[in-house]
Amino acid sequence: MANNRGVVLVFSLLLTLILSSVLGALYLSVTSENQQVNQNVNSTRAFWLAEAGIATVKANPGLGAVSGNLGGSNYTYNVPAPQVVPGTNNVYWIVNSTGTVNLPSGSSVSRTLTATIKTAGADSSKFPYAIDTTAELEIKGNAVTINGTPKQSDNTINFTNMFGISKTTMEASANHLYTNSNFSAPVDGITWVNVASGGTLNISGNLTGSGILVINGNAKFSGTVVFNGIIYVIGTLTMTGNVTTNGSIVAESSAEADTTLTGSVTINFNLLQIENALANVEFLNKQIVAWREQQV
């Protein structure tokens, strides 16, 4: 009997050892699989965060460095200031975005994406004239001065071609959106004015402005106006007041509606003011044309 009990004891010990080994191996396997799953989850999160950084750059009106977090302070993205691709006339830019998941252990998981973004660009050569009109340019009186080349009956005027973005995008991105009934200062950055059908925006008071002023309808400048930048009128343009502009004026109207200048009007072609104005639209229309992940 003693020998049988000894055999049973030895067998029990062996069985316990085997089961312990199996359970230990199973525990290590499960732990390793959990670690791999967590690593994959956090790696995917870091990838999404890097994508969020690129999306933020694309959505912002400018093109500068951005950073932020999604889902908490441990989930961050960081994008240094994009760099222009040499030789592309500031149209193509490289964006590097890094998404990072900071773990409770103090370690982190990061992934970096590189995207090439195409911008609308800002081509000042699209505005070569002091005043450019689709209709006849009618000048009355001796107090009108045009310093630069005027262009009339120009059938090549095209808003999208000149600004690099559509009218819809320009209006949606305007810093100031007015109608002819509530038009007021400020007029800077991008100012868009919608004129009621059959109406006219009559600027009869004092106005100092800059940037891009788009008047979607007929416009009459009868007050004292000083403007630096680009004035684009989608309708009939009449200037009868004391007006000084530095930059370029474009009037996109029907061939039957003359652009009329009278009063004390001075129109100065100014390339620097045109370039300053176009800086407001340069990065409004951004498209991702290529992207890849940086390999560690």
TORFIMI-510919 format. One line per 10 residues: their letters; for each residue x, z, y of C-alpha. Coordinates in nm, 3 decimals. Layout:
a> X:Z:Y ~ ...
***
This chain:
mannrgvvlv> 0.000:0.000:0.000 ~ 0.285:0.086:0.238 ~ 0.439:-0.255:0.184 ~ 0.105:-0.427:0.255 ~ 0.063:-0.231:0.576 ~ 0.414:-0.332:0.680 ~ 0.342:-0.698:0.616 ~ 0.021:-0.676:0.819 ~ 0.206:-0.509:1.104 ~ 0.479:-0.772:1.107
fsllltlils> 0.218:-1.050:1.092 ~ 0.026:-0.891:1.380 ~ 0.338:-0.867:1.587 ~ 0.427:-1.229:1.516 ~ 0.073:-1.340:1.597 ~ 0.081:-1.142:1.922 ~ 0.414:-1.299:2.013 ~ 0.285:-1.650:1.940 ~ -0.035:-1.594:2.136 ~ 0.165:-1.448:2.426
svlgalylsv> 0.391:-1.752:2.424 ~ 0.096:-1.990:2.415 ~ -0.085:-1.803:2.693 ~ 0.234:-1.789:2.898 ~ 0.287:-2.161:2.858 ~ -0.079:-2.226:2.944 ~ -0.049:-2.007:3.254 ~ 0.263:-2.188:3.367 ~ 0.093:-2.523:3.307 ~ -0.217:-2.423:3.501
tsenqqvnqn> -0.007:-2.278:3.783 ~ 0.202:-2.594:3.800 ~ -0.108:-2.812:3.803 ~ -0.263:-2.599:4.079 ~ 0.053:-2.632:4.283 ~ 0.048:-3.008:4.235 ~ -0.319:-3.026:4.331 ~ -0.256:-2.816:4.644 ~ 0.047:-3.028:4.728 ~ -0.161:-3.346:4.697
vnstrafwla> -0.445:-3.196:4.901 ~ -0.212:-3.085:5.180 ~ -0.028:-3.418:5.171 ~ -0.360:-3.601:5.213 ~ -0.452:-3.367:5.498 ~ -0.118:-3.441:5.668 ~ -0.185:-3.814:5.630 ~ -0.528:-3.781:5.791 ~ -0.379:-3.576:6.074 ~ -0.121:-3.849:6.138
eagiatvkan> -0.406:-4.101:6.149 ~ -0.589:-3.876:6.397 ~ -0.285:-3.886:6.625 ~ -0.285:-4.267:6.627 ~ -0.661:-4.273:6.686 ~ -0.619:-4.036:6.982 ~ -0.356:-4.262:7.140 ~ -0.584:-4.563:7.089 ~ -0.882:-4.385:7.246 ~ -0.700:-4.243:7.548
pglgavsgnl> -0.704:-4.451:7.868 ~ -0.327:-4.424:7.907 ~ -0.039:-4.455:7.665 ~ 0.151:-4.126:7.667 ~ 0.250:-3.847:7.431 ~ -0.036:-3.660:7.265 ~ -0.071:-3.362:7.033 ~ -0.352:-3.154:6.895 ~ -0.508:-2.999:6.587 ~ -0.807:-3.054:6.362
ggsnytynvp> -0.968:-2.779:6.159 ~ -0.749:-2.500:6.291 ~ -0.408:-2.433:6.438 ~ -0.236:-2.488:6.102 ~ -0.340:-2.855:6.096 ~ -0.164:-3.044:6.374 ~ -0.066:-3.392:6.485 ~ 0.211:-3.487:6.726 ~ 0.279:-3.824:6.886 ~ 0.582:-3.871:7.115
apqvvpgtnn> 0.548:-4.118:7.403 ~ 0.512:-4.469:7.255 ~ 0.798:-4.713:7.305 ~ 0.755:-5.075:7.413 ~ 0.870:-5.344:7.171 ~ 1.157:-5.523:7.350 ~ 1.081:-5.873:7.470 ~ 0.700:-5.841:7.452 ~ 0.631:-5.804:7.826 ~ 0.490:-5.452:7.775
vywivnstgt> 0.215:-5.583:7.546 ~ 0.327:-5.440:7.208 ~ 0.411:-5.071:7.163 ~ 0.537:-4.859:6.872 ~ 0.354:-4.533:6.803 ~ 0.497:-4.268:6.568 ~ 0.245:-4.003:6.463 ~ 0.328:-3.700:6.247 ~ 0.062:-3.490:6.080 ~ 0.162:-3.142:5.964
vnlpsgssvs> -0.004:-2.877:5.747 ~ 0.153:-2.534:5.797 ~ 0.116:-2.321:5.483 ~ 0.073:-1.940:5.466 ~ 0.406:-1.921:5.283 ~ 0.584:-2.045:5.595 ~ 0.658:-2.389:5.456 ~ 0.485:-2.707:5.571 ~ 0.381:-3.052:5.453 ~ 0.426:-3.347:5.691
rtltatikta> 0.364:-3.721:5.684 ~ 0.452:-3.975:5.955 ~ 0.281:-4.304:6.028 ~ 0.419:-4.582:6.249 ~ 0.171:-4.816:6.415 ~ 0.216:-5.120:6.637 ~ -0.041:-5.129:6.917 ~ -0.124:-5.436:7.123 ~ -0.241:-5.367:7.477 ~ -0.421:-5.589:7.725
gadsskfpya> -0.103:-5.617:7.926 ~ -0.104:-5.661:8.302 ~ -0.015:-6.011:8.411 ~ 0.003:-6.025:8.790 ~ 0.064:-6.402:8.772 ~ -0.309:-6.438:8.698 ~ -0.367:-6.347:9.065 ~ -0.152:-6.595:9.260 ~ -0.379:-6.632:9.562 ~ -0.461:-6.419:9.865
idttaeleik> -0.825:-6.523:9.814 ~ -0.958:-6.725:9.521 ~ -1.317:-6.853:9.510 ~ -1.530:-7.068:9.284 ~ -1.720:-7.191:9.594 ~ -1.625:-7.336:9.929 ~ -1.432:-7.103:10.161 ~ -1.595:-7.101:10.503 ~ -1.388:-6.950:10.785 ~ -1.555:-6.893:11.122
gnavtingtp> -1.372:-6.792:11.438 ~ -1.007:-6.743:11.525 ~ -0.983:-6.378:11.420 ~ -0.942:-6.455:11.048 ~ -0.585:-6.438:10.917 ~ -0.482:-6.521:10.562 ~ -0.124:-6.436:10.477 ~ -0.079:-6.613:10.148 ~ -0.231:-6.910:9.970 ~ -0.610:-6.943:9.966
kqsdntinft> -0.783:-7.125:9.680 ~ -1.138:-7.260:9.692 ~ -1.365:-7.445:9.450 ~ -1.157:-7.300:9.167 ~ -1.336:-7.360:8.836 ~ -1.066:-7.182:8.635 ~ -1.165:-6.830:8.743 ~ -1.226:-6.624:8.430 ~ -1.261:-6.245:8.441 ~ -1.143:-6.176:8.085
nmfgiskttm> -0.845:-6.408:8.115 ~ -0.736:-6.257:8.446 ~ -0.772:-5.887:8.358 ~ -0.713:-5.906:7.983 ~ -1.040:-5.721:7.913 ~ -1.408:-5.811:7.928 ~ -1.648:-5.717:8.205 ~ -1.825:-5.482:7.964 ~ -1.502:-5.297:7.886 ~ -1.409:-5.278:8.254
easanhlytn> -1.747:-5.134:8.349 ~ -1.740:-4.882:8.063 ~ -1.390:-4.769:8.166 ~ -1.454:-4.743:8.541 ~ -1.343:-4.429:8.720 ~ -1.638:-4.469:8.959 ~ -1.967:-4.638:8.874 ~ -2.205:-4.705:9.163 ~ -2.506:-4.915:9.257 ~ -2.568:-5.077:9.594
snfsapvdgi> -2.804:-4.787:9.676 ~ -2.558:-4.502:9.612 ~ -2.222:-4.665:9.687 ~ -1.979:-4.423:9.853 ~ -1.624:-4.293:9.844 ~ -1.402:-4.247:9.656 ~ -1.303:-4.602:9.575 ~ -0.984:-4.589:9.372 ~ -0.862:-4.655:9.019 ~ -1.137:-4.878:8.881
twvnvasggt> -1.458:-4.889:9.085 ~ -1.756:-5.085:8.951 ~ -2.068:-5.151:9.160 ~ -2.387:-5.292:9.010 ~ -2.601:-5.464:9.273 ~ -2.973:-5.490:9.210 ~ -3.103:-5.841:9.146 ~ -3.165:-6.016:9.476 ~ -2.987:-5.738:9.667 ~ -2.658:-5.712:9.853
lnisgnltgs> -2.396:-5.439:9.873 ~ -2.346:-5.400:10.248 ~ -2.038:-5.198:10.335 ~ -2.117:-5.127:10.699 ~ -1.926:-4.807:10.761 ~ -1.562:-4.706:10.730 ~ -1.403:-4.748:10.389 ~ -1.048:-4.701:10.266 ~ -0.992:-4.788:9.901 ~ -0.742:-4.897:9.641
gilvingnak> -0.711:-5.014:9.282 ~ -0.969:-5.255:9.143 ~ -1.309:-5.293:9.309 ~ -1.557:-5.501:9.108 ~ -1.888:-5.580:9.278 ~ -2.137:-5.717:9.028 ~ -2.362:-5.898:9.276 ~ -2.360:-6.015:9.635 ~ -2.136:-5.828:9.880 ~ -2.106:-5.812:10.258
fsgtvvfngi> -1.822:-5.631:10.434 ~ -1.950:-5.563:10.785 ~ -1.775:-5.235:10.864 ~ -1.416:-5.125:10.901 ~ -1.252:-5.166:10.561 ~ -0.892:-5.121:10.445 ~ -0.833:-5.196:10.079 ~ -0.514:-5.216:9.871 ~ -0.545:-5.389:9.536 ~ -0.787:-5.639:9.383
iyvigtltmt> -1.143:-5.704:9.502 ~ -1.347:-5.905:9.249 ~ -1.698:-6.010:9.354 ~ -1.938:-6.157:9.099 ~ -2.167:-6.315:9.356 ~ -2.165:-6.427:9.718 ~ -1.893:-6.273:9.938 ~ -1.927:-6.240:10.316 ~ -1.680:-6.061:10.543 ~ -1.789:-6.012:10.904
gnvttngsiv> -1.640:-5.678:11.005 ~ -1.296:-5.541:11.074 ~ -1.146:-5.592:10.728 ~ -0.785:-5.569:10.609 ~ -0.694:-5.624:10.245 ~ -0.355:-5.612:10.077 ~ -0.348:-5.767:9.731 ~ -0.590:-6.035:9.616 ~ -0.959:-6.120:9.653 ~ -1.155:-6.315:9.390
aessaeadtt> -1.511:-6.438:9.438 ~ -1.687:-6.564:9.126 ~ -2.012:-6.717:9.255 ~ -2.226:-7.027:9.220 ~ -2.088:-7.347:9.365 ~ -2.372:-7.354:9.618 ~ -2.291:-7.014:9.771 ~ -2.002:-7.031:10.016 ~ -1.756:-6.747:10.061 ~ -1.773:-6.673:10.434
ltgsvtinfn> -1.508:-6.504:10.648 ~ -1.574:-6.418:11.011 ~ -1.511:-6.127:11.244 ~ -1.167:-5.966:11.244 ~ -1.050:-6.025:10.886 ~ -0.690:-6.009:10.765 ~ -0.617:-6.092:10.404 ~ -0.261:-6.025:10.291 ~ -0.137:-6.140:9.953 ~ 0.064:-5.845:9.817
llqienalan> 0.215:-5.865:9.469 ~ 0.305:-5.495:9.456 ~ -0.054:-5.390:9.531 ~ -0.179:-5.632:9.265 ~ 0.057:-5.483:9.006 ~ -0.043:-5.130:9.105 ~ -0.409:-5.224:9.060 ~ -0.353:-5.386:8.721 ~ -0.183:-5.070:8.595 ~ -0.536:-4.926:8.575
veflnkqiva> -0.639:-5.174:8.304 ~ -0.313:-5.228:8.119 ~ -0.392:-4.987:7.837 ~ -0.772:-4.996:7.830 ~ -0.797:-5.245:7.545 ~ -0.569:-5.133:7.262 ~ -0.566:-5.285:6.915 ~ -0.373:-5.166:6.609 ~ -0.208:-5.478:6.469 ~ 0.018:-5.317:6.206
wreqqv> 0.099:-4.980:6.056 ~ 0.306:-4.827:5.779 ~ 0.412:-4.487:5.654 ~ 0.766:-4.371:5.715 ~ 0.932:-4.286:5.385 ~ 1.120:-3.959:5.371
***
